[in-house]
Amino acid sequence: MPEPQSTELFLILMAAFAILVWWLVTARQLVFRILAACLAFVPAVMFGVAAVNKYYDYYQTWGAAVSDLNSQRAPAAPAPDAAARPGVRFGTFLHQTIDTGLAAQQGFTLKLGVTGRRSHLSRTVYVYLPPQYFQPSFRNYRFPVVELLHGFPGSPQDWITVLNVNTTLNSLVSQKLARPAVLVMPDTEGAPGVSLQCLNQDRGPQDETYLSQDLPEYLSAALRVQPPGRGWGIAGYSEGGFCAANLGLRQGRVFSFAGVLSGYFAPSDNQLADPRRLVSPFASAGQRRQNTPIDELRPLPAGQPVAQFWIGAGGSDGSDVHASQVFRQLLQLRQPQVPLRLVPGGGHTMFTWRFLLPQLLTWMTPRLAREAPAASRSTAPLAG
């Protein structure tokens, strides 16, 4: 079967539409003309959906699309016990027995329901444990963590089904270009059609608190990972890029490294649903400035920690390039060397972020591993 972005699929849809239109024109009986008109609507709509999918380089395979849709409907599983050990209590999740031998080769993805102690938000969180998590030589190693934030519209599983972050990380580690890390992919919106920009909303959801305090605290207790700080990074694309930039500046004691892929650097109004409307997340202009990355850097005290940044964007998207260059220039007051990677011909699309992801992981994961405490670092038998 032709894949979602293949030329063959577009040709099939065009041919089906042409045949049905021919039937519509030549049919003598009204009932057949009505039937042909209704049926012609199907390939026309599918062609439009496929064109949008190809433009944004979203789903490359039918498997990715089906996996994305199915995972949205699956219930969240409870988190593992904090005292669990790989291969012992990790035996059952989502009503299945985990093959720890297979996990030691491919890793394992958990789907958790995490409720924040401070924010009281309950969100779905995907956690990818790399193969090394299950290997004996890493039994005493506390892994660094990269918190990955999706865009809007979007969902956390897009990191897996569309950007292939799990397999990308494994491939880079096998080539000794990256270090093993636990990948944390939270739902940053809470509901379809909602855009919250990872902010603490005025009289609303406290998303910054959830992402920078509740979630790191919970996972560092439940899993064998580094505590928040030197061994934690954050990254995101599009709206998630804004989140990474904002939290990287505001939460430098939690996140030591930040990656921004086609992000923006000034918040907009949030989009809510039921009814659909735009709402300001701030009670004052001062709060807006405190959450505007291009305004945050200047008044920050010299000794206040901020994350070290890596920035990427599509070279053909002029607004993304300009915003990234301005933010980079401001960052260089504190971080003299800020990597900026531009993808030739890339836009604000999954193609760009898929291209940038290996470069981001190659830059961030070795630095996170080096920041891990020496006692843990000595148990990791991989070259830097």
N, C-alpha and C positions, 0 to 999 in steps of 0.2 A: 504494500500500500504506500503511495507517495507520502512523504513526510510533510508537516504543516507548511514549511517554507519552500518546498520543491516547485520547480517550474511545471512538472507534470501535473501537480494538483491544480494549479491555476488553469492549465490547458483543459483539464477534464471539466472543471467548473464552467469555463467559457463554452465548451462544446455542449454541455448539458443545457446551459441557458439558451444557446442558439437553437438546439433541437426543439426545446419546449416553445420558444417563440415561433419557430416555423410551424409547429403543430397548432399554436394559437391562431395563426394567420390562415392556415389552410383548412382547419376543422370546419365542417358544415353545421354540426349540431351545437347548440348553445351550451349544453352541459359539458361537452368536451372542451370547448373554448374556455369555459370557467375553470375546469380542472387544469388545463394547461397553464393558465394565468397563475393559479395558486401554486402549482408545482414550480413554475419558473422563479417564483419569489425565493424558493429555498436556495438554489445555487447562487442567486444574486446576493443574498445575505451572507452566505458562506464565503463568497469571494471578498466581500467587504471586510469580514472578520479576519480572513487569511491575509488580506493586504495590510491591515493594521498590525497583525502579529508579525508580519515580515518587516514592516517599517521599524518597529521597535525591537526587532530581533528577540522576541520573547520565547515562545516555545519552539524548539528545534525538532522535537520528536513528539509523537502521540503519547508515548509513555510518560513524558514529563508533564503533559497536560492532564492526563488521567490521574497521575500521582498527585498533582497539585489539587485537583478537584476532590479526590477521595480523601486526602488528608485534612481538608477543611471540614469534612463532615465527621471525622473520627473523634471520639471523646478523649479528653486528656487523661493520662494515667497518673496515679499518685507518684510522688517523688520517692526515690530509694531511701532506705534508712541510712542515717548518717554514719552508722558503724558498718555499713555493707562493705564487702570485699569482692573484687572481680572474680567471677567464677563460682562464688558461694551464694550470696544472697541476690546476686544479679541474675539468678537463674530464670525468674519469671517476670516478664513485663508485657503488658498488653495481651495477657492470657496466652503467652507462648513461652516456650523454653528457649533460652538463649544458648547458642552454641559458642562457648567461650573460645574454642579453637578457631572458629571462623571469625569471631570478633577480634582475635589477636592478629588476623591477617587483613581484615577490612575495616575494623572499627565498628561502632554501634551508635545508632541515633535514638535517643530517648525523646519522648514527647511528654512533657510534664505540665501539670497545672500548679502554678505557683501563686500563692497569695501573699502580698506584702505585709509585713508586720507594722510598718509605719503608714504606708499609703492606703492599706486595706484594698488595693486593687488585686483582682484575680485575672491572670493572663496565661495564655498558652505559651510555653517556651520549649523550643527544640534545642537539644544539647547533643552535640556530636563528640563522642569519646573516640580518640584516634586508636589505631591498633596497639600502639605502645602501652596504652592504659591497661591492657589485659596481658601484657608480656611480663614474665618473671623478672627480667632485668630492670624493669621500671617499677617494681613493686613498692618501693619506698619514695618514689619521685612524686612531688606535687607539681602538677602540670600548670603552665601558664594558660591564660584564658584570653580569647578574643571575643568580645561582644559585638555581634553583627546586626545592624539595624537596616530594615528594608525601607523602600520608598513608598510613595502614595500615588495612585492606588497600588496595593501590593499586599503580600503576606510573608511571614517569616520563612515559610518553606520554599519561597522563590530562591533563596540562597542555595538550596539543595537541588531543586528540580530544574531551575533555569540557569543558575550561575555555576552549578556543579562544584561548590566550594569543597565538599568532602573529598572527592576524587582528585581535585586540583591540589589540595594540601598533601594528600598521600603521595601523589606523584612527585611533588617538590621535595618532600622529606626523603623519598627513596633516592633522589638525585643529590641529596645533601645540600640542597639550596634553601631549605626551610627546616624548622624544628617542630616536633610534634606539639600540638596545643589543643586544648578543649575549646570547641566553637560553640558559642551560646547565641541562639537566634530567637529573641523574644518577639511577641506580637506587641507592637508599639501603639496600636490604635484601639484595640478592644472590640471593634465592631466594623463591619463593612461600610464603606462610604464615609468613614470618619477620619479626619486628619488632625492629630493632636501635637505633632512636632516635638514630642518628648519633653514637653514643658509642664511645669507645675501650674495648672490652670487656676485663674482667679475663681474661687468658689466652685471648683470642679476637680477632675481627676488630677492627682499628683504624680504625673508620669516621670518627671526627673527624679523624684524620691524613689520611685519603684525601680528605675533602671540603674541608678547610681548607688543606692543604699540597700534596698530590700533584696533585690536579685543577687548582687554580689555576696551579701551576707549569707543568704540562704544557700547558694551553691557552694561557697567555700566551706560551709559546715557539712553539706550533704555529699560532696564529692572530694576526691583527692586532687585538689587544685590549690594554687597559690591564693593567699588572702588578697583582698583588694589592695591595690597600690602598685608596687614595682612589677608585679607579674601579670597585670591586667592591661589589655588594650581595648580600644573601641574603634569601629569603622562602620561606614554606611554609604549608601548611594542615594542621590537625589534628596528627598526629604531626610532620609537616614544620614546623608552627608552633612546636612545642617545640624542634625542631632549630634553627630560625632564631633563637629567643630565646636558647638556650644558646650557640650558636656566635657570635651577635652580641655576647654578653658576654665569652666566653672568647677569641675571635679578633678583637678589635677592630682589630688591625693588618692583618688580611686583608680584613675586611668593614666598610665605612664606614657602611652603611645596612642595616637589617633590617626586614622586614615579617612580622607574625605574624597569620595568619588562623585564628581559632578554635583557637588553640594552648592547650596546658596548660603548667604552669610547675613541675612536680615530676615526675621520671621514675618510671616504674613498672618492674616486672620485664620483661625482654625475652621475647618469645615465639619459641621455636624450633620446628623441625619435624623429623620423622623421628628419634625420636618427638616428637610434639607435647608441649611442656612449657614452663614458665615458669622463667627463670633470671635471677638478679641479675647485672647487668653490672659490679658494683663489688666490690672486695675489702674495703672498709671503709666505715663510716659517713661518714668524712671525705671519701672520694671521691664519695659520693652527694651530700653538701652542696655540693661544688665543681662539681657538674653539676646543681644545682637552682636555676633562675633566681631564684626568690623569696628564696633564701638567699645567692646570689652577690653581690648588689649591695652589701650592707652592709660586708663586709670588703675589698672591692676598694680598692686604694690610689687616692688622689685623682687622681694623674696617669696612671693606666692607661687607655689608650684603649678605649672601647666604641662599638659602632655606634649611630647615631641610629635611633630606633625609630618605626614606624607600626603601629598595632594595629587589627584589625577583628574583629567577631564577629556572630553572628545574635542579634537582639534578643530572640527568644523562647526562647533557650537560657540559662536562669538560671545554670547552672554556668559556661558560657563567659563570660557577661557579668561575673559576679563575679570570676572568675580574671583576666580582662583588666583590670578596674578596679583590683584589688589590685596587679598588676604595673605598671600605669601609675603608680599612686601612688608605688611604690618608685622607678621610673625618674625621676620628677620631681625627685628629689634631685640628679640629674646632668643631666637634660635637661628644662628647665622646661616646654617645650611638646611634649607627646607626643600626636599625633593619635590619637583613638579613634573609630572609625566603627562604629555599630550598625545592622544591617539590620532595619527593622521587619518583624516576622513571620517573620524568618529563623531557621533552626535550624542544627544541625551538619550541613549538607548542601552539595552542589555548587551549589545555587541561591544560597546565601549567598556562597560563594567566587567564583562567576561574577559576582555583583553587585559584590563588593568589588574585584575585580581591576583594573578601569579606574582606580579611585581610587588604588590602590596604585601602579600604573605612572605615573600622572600626578604623584604625589608623589615617587617615587624616581628615575625616569630623568632629569629635569632636574637634580636635585641631583648625581647621578653625573656627568653631563656637565660641570657647573660645577667638579667636583673634578678633572677631567682636567687634565693639564699644559697650560699656555698654548700651547705649540707645537702640540700636537695640536688643541686647542680652536679654534685660528684656522683650521683647515682644514674645519670643519664649518659649512656655510652655512645653518643652520636657526636660527630664532628660539628663544629659551629658553622 
